[in-house]
Structures are given as structure tokens and as C-alpha cells.
């Protein structure tokens, strides 16, 4: 799912009106930040070494970082650590869990399919129902976001 949708759903479902809203929204996009940052850094490294960036070489390396950042096990481990350090349940971690849930079903046919939500365990593997870049899904997703916002907040802006 696109970054803006992750932010919109996280805000709507968990973080509107909360003091830790920015942390929660950050964790709502964190798995993609990790994935994109690693892809960019490895691309720069490949270009610096050979002046050629090959998707065939790059993606297998990046795929593992995607799997780690999109794993409930990774999110849970971080959540437990953050909860211990903060002295109570670390609510913003719910953004990360929501991100994984949304991506599980919206990556059909993508290079990261099948999703491995409990990586490093490869089973169960989840094949998506639809690709988030499908224009019909994008329209339906944003229509649902708008309807949900209007239902929750009325016609006033939520911030």
C-alpha cells in the first residue's frame, strides 16, 4: 500500500488525538522506510563499484530487508523492547503492525510476493488479493479513507 494510505489509516484507526501520534505515524511507514533506504544505499554502492545497477543483483539482497521489516516477529520484538524501556505498553508500535496487515493483502503479483509475515519462518506465506497500484483498488481505498474520516470527524478537519 502507498505511504500516504498507511499514514491515513494509522491516524484514523489508532492515533487521532493522541500525544504519541507522530511516533505512531512514523511506525506506520517505518517498514517501507527501511526497505527503501536499504534499496537506495545498495544501489549507490552497486553504482559506485560497477557503474551499473542491476535489479537482478539488487532485489535478492533487498528482499531480505523487506522480509525483516515486514515481519510480525520483528515488530513484536521491537515492541517488547520499547515497552520495557518505556515502562508500559508502547502504543505507537500498533502503526507497524497495521502496516504489515495492510501490506499482506495488497501485494498480489508484486516482487515481494509471497509475504512472509512471521519471517524468519517462511510459512505461512501469504499471497495478496490485489496489487495496491491497481487503479480500482486505489480509488476504493481512498474513497474508504474519505468516508471513514467524514464518519469519524464529520466535515471538520481532524487536526
Buried (B, 14 or more C-beta within 10 A) or exposed (E): BBEEBBBBBBBBBBBBEBEBBEBBBBBBBBBBEBBBEBBEEBBEEBEEEEEEEEEEEBBEEBBEBBBBBBBBBBBBEBBEEBBEEEEEEBBBBBBBBBBBBBBBBBBBEBEBEBBBBBBEEEEEEBEBEBBBEBEEBBEEBBEBBEEBBEEEEEEEEEE
